[in-house]
Amino acid sequence: MTVRTTVRWIGETHFVGIDSGRHAVVLSGQTEAIGAKPSELLLIALAACSAVDVVEILRKKRIELRFFEVLTAAERDPEPPWPYRRIDLVYRLAGRGLTAKAAEQAIRLSQEKYCSVAATVRGVAELGWRLELLGEEGPPHPGTAGGAPPGL
């Protein structure tokens, strides 16, 4: 199966990436960023790929999610080309009927069987994860969740 994407330069060190479905994302280099850094987009892609799997698996189990986010923290080599050597993910979930067993099973299936980004990255970086269950409702104010992962 061949997947085709396009990255188009829009000036300075800024680009627009277009996926096979014609969805766009803005990317930028390290300075004067107006978009995501390509290397950090890899972390976002890993988290999103796995998150989609987890949502689908839990939906099949008829678990009603109320809140879900995946935080990442990664260690890179200090020298060019600065590959990631370890990536840790924290899965933060809340929902009715959600148990640690169900969440852990969904995460494991994603990481070990379904997530193509994890399968690709695993050859270069060590992947680790942990689960945080946040009850049935999740954080009281969704706007207060997220941000930089504290001390993954």
MOCOR-V571078 format. One record per backbone hydrogen bond with DSSP energy under -0.5 kcal/mol. NH is the residue of the N-H (numbers start at 1). CO is the residue of the C=O. If there is no record, write none. Layout:
nh co
NH CO
NH CO
//
This chain:
nh co
6 18
8 16
10 14
11 14
14 11
15 27
16 8
17 25
18 6
19 23
22 19
25 17
27 15
28 36
29 13
36 26
38 28
40 37
41 37
42 38
43 39
44 40
45 41
46 42
47 43
48 44
49 45
50 46
51 47
52 48
53 49
54 50
55 51
56 52
57 53
58 54
59 55
60 56
61 57
62 59
63 58
64 62
64 96
65 63
66 94
67 94
69 92
71 90
73 88
75 86
77 83
82 79
85 75
86 75
87 126
88 73
89 128
90 71
91 89
91 130
92 69
92 90
93 91
93 132
94 67
95 135
96 64
98 95
103 99
104 100
105 101
106 102
107 103
108 104
109 105
110 106
111 107
112 108
113 109
114 109
115 110
116 114
119 115
120 116
121 117
122 118
123 120
124 121
125 121
126 85
128 87
130 89
132 91
134 93
138 134
144 141
145 142
151 149
152 149
//
